Amino acid sequence: MLEQYWNAVQQKVCVRCIDGDRHGNCRLSPQFQCGLKEHFSKVVHVVQTTHSDNILDYVTALRREVCTHCNEQTSDGRCYVRNMLDCPLDRYFPLIIGAIKEIRQMELSH
């Protein structure tokens, strides 16, 4: 199931990512792992379990469920990567939510 979500995200998000090749392929240096890819199962869980029309509710859940487990965030909740606008989760989160919800809706309608 995660594969379907990942494919949807690649088609909607990765093609727009500044770290990509505009075809959904990542161009990050091998020494860096894409935060979206690294935490993808948790991101899907956040989107599936948050039910709100307010993006801030999703962001709060993301911070609680994903960011607290990320090596880039300090114990006091600060994140240099996020503050520099280099976190793909933060940068593309609305698109990520949309891609996952679209697949989820298709699942529920079948």
C-alpha positions as CSV (number, residue, x, y, z in Angstrom):
1,M,0.0,0.0,0.0
2,L,2.8,2.4,0.8
3,E,4.1,2.0,-2.8
4,Q,0.8,3.4,-4.2
5,Y,1.2,6.4,-1.9
6,W,4.8,6.9,-2.8
7,N,4.1,6.7,-6.5
8,A,1.4,9.4,-6.1
9,V,3.8,11.6,-4.2
10,Q,6.5,11.2,-6.8
11,Q,4.0,12.2,-9.5
12,K,2.7,15.2,-7.6
13,V,5.6,16.3,-5.4
14,C,8.9,14.9,-6.5
15,V,8.5,16.3,-10.0
16,R,8.3,19.8,-8.5
17,C,11.0,19.3,-5.9
18,I,14.0,21.6,-6.2
19,D,16.2,18.7,-5.4
20,G,14.8,16.6,-8.2
21,D,15.3,16.2,-12.0
22,R,11.7,17.3,-12.8
23,H,10.9,13.6,-13.6
24,G,10.4,12.5,-10.0
25,N,14.0,11.3,-9.5
26,C,16.0,12.7,-6.6
27,R,19.3,14.4,-7.2
28,L,20.4,14.7,-3.6
29,S,23.9,13.8,-2.9
30,P,24.2,10.1,-1.7
31,Q,25.3,11.5,1.7
32,F,21.9,13.0,2.2
33,Q,18.6,11.2,2.6
34,C,15.4,12.9,1.6
35,G,13.4,13.5,4.8
36,L,10.2,12.7,2.9
37,K,11.5,9.3,1.8
38,E,13.1,8.5,5.1
39,H,10.0,9.2,7.1
40,F,7.4,8.3,4.5
41,S,5.4,5.7,6.5
42,K,5.0,8.1,9.4
43,V,4.0,10.9,7.0
44,V,1.3,8.6,5.5
45,H,0.1,7.7,9.0
46,V,-0.1,11.4,10.0
47,V,-2.2,12.2,6.9
48,Q,-4.5,9.2,7.4
49,T,-5.2,9.9,11.1
50,T,-5.6,13.7,11.0
51,H,-9.1,14.7,10.1
52,S,-9.3,18.5,9.7
53,D,-9.8,21.3,7.2
54,N,-7.0,23.2,8.9
55,I,-3.5,22.7,7.6
56,L,-2.1,23.7,11.0
57,D,-3.6,20.5,12.5
58,Y,-1.7,18.4,10.0
59,V,1.5,20.4,10.7
60,T,1.1,19.9,14.4
61,A,0.7,16.2,13.9
62,L,3.7,16.1,11.6
63,R,5.9,17.9,14.2
64,R,4.7,15.5,16.9
65,E,4.8,12.2,14.9
66,V,7.6,12.7,12.4
67,C,9.8,15.7,13.3
68,T,10.5,14.4,16.9
69,H,12.1,11.3,15.3
70,C,14.2,13.2,12.8
71,N,17.9,13.6,13.4
72,E,17.8,17.2,12.2
73,Q,15.5,18.4,15.0
74,T,17.1,19.2,18.3
75,S,15.5,18.1,21.6
76,D,14.0,21.6,22.1
77,G,12.2,21.3,18.8
78,R,14.4,23.5,16.7
79,C,15.3,22.4,13.2
80,Y,18.0,24.0,11.1
81,V,16.9,22.3,8.0
82,R,13.3,23.4,8.4
83,N,14.4,26.9,9.3
84,M,16.5,27.2,6.1
85,L,13.4,26.0,4.1
86,D,15.4,22.9,3.1
87,C,13.0,20.3,4.6
88,P,10.9,18.7,1.8
89,L,8.3,17.7,4.3
90,D,7.8,21.2,5.3
91,R,8.2,22.7,1.9
92,Y,5.8,20.4,0.1
93,F,3.5,19.2,2.9
94,P,0.3,20.5,1.4
95,L,1.1,18.7,-1.9
96,I,2.0,15.6,0.0
97,I,-1.3,15.7,1.9
98,G,-3.2,16.1,-1.3
99,A,-1.4,13.2,-3.1
100,I,-2.0,10.8,-0.1
101,K,-5.6,11.8,0.3
102,E,-6.3,11.3,-3.4
103,I,-5.1,7.7,-3.2
104,R,-7.0,7.2,0.1
105,Q,-10.2,8.4,-1.5
106,M,-9.7,6.1,-4.4
107,E,-9.2,3.2,-2.0
108,L,-12.4,4.0,0.0
109,S,-14.5,4.3,-3.1
110,H,-13.7,0.8,-4.3
